[in-house]
Amino acid sequence: MNNQNDDFFMKPKVDFAFKEIMMDDDALKGFLSAVLNINPTHIQKIIRKNTNMQKVHDDEKQAILDVRIVIGQGEPPKKQPESEEEQTEREKSLVFQEIDIEIQLAFMAAWADRSVFYVAKMFTEQGEINKKYSNFKKCIGINILNFNYIKQTERFHTIWHIREDSEPLQYTDKLEWHLVELPKLPPIADGTDLYKWAMFINAESKEEIEMVTKIAQGNQYLESALKRLEVISQDEQKRLEYTARQKALYDYNTYMEENYERGYGEGKAEEQKALSAKIAQMRADGVSEEFIKKYFGNQN
């Protein structure tokens, strides 16, 4: 990144910053290719979808995703530019997948249940469009966690499917989950692009960002992510939004810790009163309703 008097930079793992970075197509392609082990040039189409998932019933839990996209994979065209007819015909040959990318800083014991809910919700929503089960797109959940979740392994990247209990037989390939646990990053690089991306996302200081900048040389996708981070870090309006989001995360973590320490002795009424006061302050600080709904549910 450029040397400037202003050393402020957004931490990529704060969800506001991460979502802004993923708005850059090259950054998104590079990250997806590193996680899914695919050629980034084969990501021929990106469709960004509404992150507020549909509710079937009024009392159903509202699912709000961080980054929700559909990608179309296929061989790059041999000639450019293509006519509209050629583009339409080529899109028919693409393999489409729907992907949810989540970044979670605070420990959540029920994270597996939450991630299954999100992916299953994406899958079942397709029933309103597709008339045949065989036409359903594969749904993938990519979860970046700032805490150790899977205790049985020290690998920072694990991949999960639905399989038979006694034999390694896959029931379906239509549902897939990836966990990237940042605290498990080994001190020595493993030579993968995903390690570089995890280092970038996990960067906490200007020095760590500079280190990532060095190892990113020649990787146009990671360089795009670094450039995007630099741009949004110098944008005054985005700084205000980032700061509000970061403060809201601190408030949320503090509330959860205080609630845990207090226990249930004070009763539900006192607990709700404290929560309402906290949310009122968040709104006064300019925290979005989207954030409040995601972390606290529907609150009047």
HELIX and SHEET records of a PDB file:
HELIX    1   1 ASP A   15  ILE A   21  1                                   7    
HELIX    2   2 ASP A   25  LEU A   36  1                                  12    
HELIX    3   3 PRO A   40  HIS A   42  5                                   3    
HELIX    4   4 GLU A   84  LYS A   92  1                                   9    
HELIX    5   5 TRP A  111  GLU A  125  1                                  15    
HELIX    6   6 GLN A  126  GLU A  128  5                                   3    
HELIX    7   7 TYR A  133  ASN A  135  5                                   3    
HELIX    8   8 LEU A  182  LYS A  184  5                                   3    
HELIX    9   9 ASP A  193  ASN A  202  1                                  10    
HELIX   10  10 LYS A  206  ILE A  215  1                                  10    
HELIX   11  11 GLN A  220  SER A  233  1                                  14    
HELIX   12  12 GLU A  236  ARG A  262  1                                  27    
HELIX   13  13 GLY A  267  ALA A  284  1                                  18    
HELIX   14  14 GLU A  289  PHE A  296  1                                   8    
SHEET    1   A 6 ILE A  43  ARG A  48  0                                        
SHEET    2   A 6 VAL A  67  GLN A  73 -1                                        
SHEET    3   A 6 VAL A  95  GLN A 104 -1                                        
SHEET    4   A 6 LYS A 138  LEU A 145  1                                        
SHEET    5   A 6 GLN A 170  GLU A 181  1                                        
SHEET    6   A 6 HIS A 157  ARG A 163 -1                                        
END                                                                             
